Each structure stands twice: as structure tokens, then as C-alpha cells.
Amino acid sequence: MNLKPTALLFLLLISCGEKTMEVQLPVANVFPEFNYVLDTVFIDAGEEQIYLDMELSMSDFSVNEGLLYNLKPENGRVEIINLNTLKLDSVINFDIRGPNSVKQYFPFGLKKTLFGDTFFKEYRVIHKLNSAGRKVDSYELINRKLSGDRLPFDTEIDGLGEISTDGSYLASFYGNFKVGGSVLGIAKVNLLNKSMKLIPVDFWDQLKEYTVTVDYDIGRRNSSPELKYLLLNGPDIILSTSASNELWYYDAESDSVFHKSFHSGITADQKSGKYRKDITDQRLYMYWVKRKNDEVVFGPLVKDYQAQRFYRYSRELDSSDPQKPTYVYVLTIFDEKLDQIHEQKLQNSIPIMGKYFEGKAFVHKGSIYSFLKLSNQLAFLRLKPSFGNE
């Protein structure tokens, strides 16, 4: 649905190839009759024990198959979970030694493509196996193994990136990931010809201000940074963060980065960034981490490929009643152009952040599935949105 021209305020600036669009919501919701149903679904694993130690952070959901591929990195075991039947379909034990090994150092994730290939991601190495389980290629994410753009001195590609559904490219962050270093933007690695394109994105200086750090003594430091997300949209790449209500969109056709800011009528649009800087003990550190995490938190975007919509959960502590502070949970909906078209205050809590990364979430048959942490069973919170005019 198209928004009326008066509903949006656009400010277009061109600076270093980045175009900025400031966006405000219309006064009235586009979907006044929006509703949703929320339930919990459990996966029947039979006699097997599904690997949950990493909270599905190393898994991949295949939209066209309706299958979740869950990796156990220690031994190359991959569990195939059917979201149509809500059962564990099968288990594949990939080789971790020999010519078809998927493990050189330590796998951090996998990707099942439309063509049946499976990629296993390590920090600086990617392994490609065909549908028969035979390794057909490997990729090293370093200058001397890739053509095209050159990584600047003392920078690298974060191997925990995303691979496109057709297996044609990997997108990940590049920069200096040491303490005090900077993330410079997105590296797009063509997996067909092993070439690299570097896409500078000016977001890190702002994001690092939301980090809480403790210095115990010389050489000992711990920190609680904000999360940064990548979502691939065909040849295009979407960057967002847990700290602010905005995104950066790389459009491959125009080779341009568009910056878009949004406004929420329910939560703040960004964290305050007002945190104590001179923290030297664990107790004070945990206090400020919790205080920061009680501020607004934005989850990653997920896409409904059939309806061509994007969804995002967010959360913020409501302290209006000091005797009973509660979290407010919000579902925000964007159209295919990533214009914000609706936001809904939810009556239930939604898992947004996991222990290590963001909580696993994806869309299957129009419903949003969010990993629900239980002790020994895989389960999901499932939200089915309903639009009044559909």
C-alpha cells in the first residue's frame, strides 16, 4: 500500500555516496484493523536430542523448503527440522576430516542454497559442498585469495556474515575488530569469481557510543557492545542495529547506500548513550549493562518473501509505574520498499536477544517464528499477523 505524500517527510542529502532519508510515520495507522494470534509450537525430536547450546545461532532456515538446518559445530552434525510437520526429519553427519571436511578451525554456521549446495562458515574460511556432500570449493576471506577491492592495512572480514540464497555472494562486516578498532562497512564477496567489493558505511562512530566497558586492570577489559545485523534482499544488503530505529540499505543496481531513519510512537528511537565511562569493577559493570539493556532494544529485520513485507520486534522498559516496571514489546511492519507502515504494541513478551547473539527468528507461511529457550526441548513462539484488508 502506498503512503500519502503528506504522510512522509523526506530529506535527501548526498554525501560521500550515501543518501539519507528521514522518515516520519503517518498520523493514522495504515492497517487500523491489524490483529495477530500468538501461540507456542514444539518440535518433536523423537529419541534424538536437538543441539541447543548455541540457541540456533548457527542454524539456517530454508524458506523454499520450510526446513531449519541446525549445526552442531564440534562434530559437523546437522539436524534437519521440518516446520511443516514440526518434527526432526533427519540428521546428517558431515565429515570433519579428509577431503570433504567442513571444519578447518571451528564452524560458526551454515547456509543451504536454492540449488542444494551447503556452505559452512568459519571465521576466515568458507567451505562449499554440493548436494551429494562433496566439497567443491573453499574460500579464504583475505586479500591474496580475492580479486577486486583491497582490505586496508590491519583490517579483516568478519566470517560470521550472510550468504545469499542462490549462493552467489557473501556479505559481512569489515574493519579492525580489536579493542578500540572500527567497523568500516560491508564486504561483498562474489563466490562465483572470488572477487571482493568494499562498501563503506558510516555507522560505527555512533554505534560504539552505546558500548559499556569495564577495565579491571592493565590488559583486562570486558565490554557489552550493541548488535549489528545484516539481511540480504536479493543482490541488496540491509544493515541495522539493536541501538537505533534506522537502517542502511545498499542498492546493488545503483551502487549506492541509502540511510533511512524511522519514528516510533511507542518506544524511544534510540538508546540514550549516557553511561558511566570509568567502570572498574564487575558489580558496577553489570548494573550499567542492565540499565542499558532496559532501554529500547531493536531486533533484526526478518522478511516475509511471499507477502513482500519486513517485520521487526523491539522492546523497552516502561517505568511509568515505579512499583511495577514492565517491558513493552512492539512489532513494526515495513512494506517491500522498507517504508514503515504499521507498529503494534504486543500483549505478550517476545524473545529478542539470545545469550550470544540476537534471538533466531524467521518467517514461515506468513507467521513469524522466534526461538523460545527451554531446558531440553526446541520450541518457537509463533506470531500470525492479520491485516484487515486481506
N, C-alpha and C positions, 0 to 999 in steps of 0.2 A: 504494500500500500504506500502511495506517495504522500509525503507530508506537505501541508500547505506552505507556500513561500514565507508567510509571516510567522510560521511556527519555528523556523530555524534562523539563527544568526550566524552568518558565515564571514569569517575574516581570513582572507587569503594572503599569505606572506610568502615570498620566495627568498630563501637564504641558504646558500650552500647546497642547493638542490633539494631542500626539504620544504614541503608545502604544509602550512599549518591551517587547520580549520577548527575554529571554536564553535561548539555546538551546544545549543540550549534546547531543553525539552519543550514541546507544546504544552499549553496550559492544561488541556484535556488529554486523557489517555487515548491512544489510538484504538485500543481494544477495551472499552468500558465493560464488556460482558466477559472478560477473560476469567477463566477459572482453572482449577487444577485438582488432580487427585494424587495423593501421595500414599504409597504403600511400601512394604519391605518384601523383597524376594530372596530366597535362599537357594544356594546351589547344592544339588545332590551329588556328592563326590563318591558315593558307594563306599568301597573299602579303602579308597585312597585318601591321603592327607594332602590337601592343596597347600602349596607353598605361600605363606602369608607374611614371612619375616620382613619383606620389603614393601608390604602393603600395596602390592600390584604396581609399584612404581617402575618395574622393569617389564611390564606387560604391554601388549599391543592389541587393540580392538580392530578387527577387520570388518568394516561396515558392510561390504557386499556379501560376506559370508555369515555375518551375525555370530562370529566366533571370537573369543578372547584367548590370546596366546600368552601364557604366563610362564616366565623364565625363572628357573632356579639356577643362579649363576655358578654355584660351586661345581655342579656336575653336568651342566648342559641339558638338564631335564626341562621339557616344555609341556605344560598342561594345556589342553585344548578344551575350552569351556563353551558350551553351546547356550547362547542367550535365548534361543527359541524354546528349547526344552528345559532350560535351567538345570542342565546336568553336565558333569565332566565327561566329555566324549571319549577322549583318549589321551595317551601320554607318549611323547616321542623323546627318546634319549639320544641327543646329538653327540657326536664324537668330541672329546676334549683333547685327544691326542691323534697324531697321524695326519695324513694329507687333507682330511676333511674336518680338521679340528676347528671349533668355533671359539676356542679360548687360547689366546696368546698371553694375556696378562690376567684380566678379570672382566668378564662381560657385564655391561651395565644396562642392557636392554636389547630388544629385537624389533624387527618390522617385517610383517608379512605383506607382500605386494599383490596387486591385482593379477599379476601373471604367475603367481605361485612361488616366486623366489622368496627367500628368507634372509634378511640381513641381521647379523649380530654385531652390536656396537660395543667397542671397548673405548678407552679414553682417547687413544690416538690411532686406533686401527679399526677398520670395519671389514667383516668377512661376509661374502655373498655366496649363498648356497642355492642351487636350483631346486626344482620341485622334487627331484629324486634324492636330495640330500647330499649332492656332490658339490664341493667347493669349486666355484668357477672364477672367483676373483677376490682380491683383497685390496684395501685402500689404506694408505698411510696419510694422515692429515698434516703433512709437513711440506715446506716449500719445495724440497728437492724431488718430491714424488708427485707434485701437481704443477700444471702449467697455468698461465694466466697471471692474475694479480699475485703480488708477493706479500706475505705476512711481514709487518715491520719487526725490527730487531726486538728480541725479548718478549715476543707475543706468541700466542698459540691459539689453536681452535679447541674449544670445549667439545670433547667427543660425545657428550650427552645431548646431541642435537636430535632433530626430527628428520625422518626420511619420507619422501613423497610416496603417495600410494602406488604410483607406477614405477617406483624405484629409480627414477631418473636423476634425483639430486638429494643432497643432504643440506639442511640449513642449521647452523649453530652459531653461538656467540664466539667472537674472537677478541683477544686482548691480553693483558697481563693479569693473571689470576692469583698472583701472590698478594700477600697482605700489603695494602696500600696501593695496589695496582688498579688499572682502569679497564673496563669493558668498552671497546671501541665501536662495536657494531655487530653485524651479522655476516658470517661467511657462508656463501652458497657454493657448494662443491658439486659440480656436474659428475655424476657417477658413470656416465656413458663414455666421456672422453677424458676424465680425470683432470678437469680444469677447475680453477677457483676464481670466484668473483667476491670481492670485499665490498660490503655495503655499510659505510659509516652511518651510525645513528646516534644522535646527540641526546642520550637519556641518562647516562651513568652518573654525571655530576649531581643530578637531582636525586637519583635513587640511593646513592651511597650516604646521603644525609639522614636516611632513615635507619641506619645501622647502629645498633647498641653494642659497644665494645667494652671488655674488661681487660685491664693489664695487671696481671698478678705480680710479675716481677720482670726483670730483663729477659727478653726472649720468650716469655709465656703470655699468650694472648688468646682470648676467645671472643667470638662475635656472633650476633644474631642479625644477619642481613635480611633484606626483603627478597622475595622471589621474583624472578623474571620468566616469562612464558613465551613460547613460540607456537604458533598454529599455522600450518601450511594450508593454503587455499588455492589449489591448482599450482600454477607457477609462482604465485604471490605468497608473501610471508607477512604474518601479523605478529607484532611484538606488543606485549602488555606486561604489567607488573602487579604485585599484590598491594602496592602502596598508593596508587592513584587511579582516578577514573578517566583513563585516557589510553590511547593506543597509537602505535606507529605501523603504517601499512606500506610495505614495499610492493609496488606495482611493476611487474617484470616487463610489461609491454612498453611502458614509458621510461623505465629505469629510474623511477622517482620514489621517494619516501614521503608519504602523507602523514601528518601528525593530526590526530583528532582528539579533542577533549570533550567530555560529557558532563552533564549535571544530574545529580540525584536529588529528588525531593524527599528522600527518606533518610539517607546517611550522608556523612561528610564526603567530599570529593577527593580527599587525600588525607594521609596521616599528618600529624602536626609537625613532626621532626624536632620537637622540643624535648630532648632527652639529655640527661646528665652525661657529661663527657669524661669526667675524671673518676671513673669507677675502678676500684682496685680490689674488691672482694666479691665472692660468689653471691652472698646474700643480697647485696645491693644490685648486683648484675641481674639476678633473677627477678627482682622487684621491677626494674625498668624494662626488662623483656616482656613481662606480663602486662605492664602498663601500656607498652607499645602495641602489643597484640590485642589489647582490649579496644584500641582504636579501630577504625574501619580497615577491613581486610577484603581485598578483591581476589576472587578465584580466577582460574584460567577460562578463556573462552572455549566453548565446545560448539560444534556445528551440526545442525540437522541437514544432511545433504539432500534429503527428499523435499523438505519444505523450504530449503534455502534460507534458514534463519540461524542466528547465533544466540547462544544463551550464556549467562554468567551469573554465578552466585556471589553474594557479598555478605558481610557480617559486621556488626558494630555493637559495642556495649551501650545500652541505654541506662544511664544513671539518674534519670529524672526522679525516680523513687529511691533515695539512698538506702532505704531499708530492704529493698528488693531489686537490686540491679539485674537486668536480664539482657541477653543478646537479641538483637533484631536481625533477622535474616531476610534477604531480598533476592528476588530473581529478576534480572534485567534481560530484555529481549531486544535484539537488533535484527534489522532486515538484511537482505543479501548485499546491500551497499554499506552495511555497518552503520546505518543510521539508527539511533536508539528510538524504539517505537513503543516500549511499554516497560514499566517496572512494577513489581508486585511484592508487597510485604507478605511474608510467609508466616503461617501459624505454627510451623514446626522448625526444629533445628536441622541444619544440613551440614554434613562433614565437608569442610572446605580444605583444611590443611591436614596433612599427614605428619608423621613423626620425622620423616626425612625430606619429603618434597610436598608439592600440592597433592590433595587427595585425587585418586583416579576417578575420572568422570568421562562419559561419552553418551552419545545419543543412539538409541536403537529403536526403530519403528516408531519414531515420534516421541519417545519417552527419554528423559534424562536419567541415567544410571550413575549413582555415586557410591563408591566403595564404603561399606559400613564395617568398621573394625569390631570384630567379635573375637573371642578367645580361640576357637578351634574350627570355625565354620565361615565359609565365604558367603557374604550377603551384600545386597545393594539396596539403598533407598532409591525408589523409582518414582519420579515425578512425571505425570502425564498432563501436559498443558492442553487447555481447551480454549479455542478462540470463537467468540460468539458468531462471527460471520462465516464460519467454516463447518 
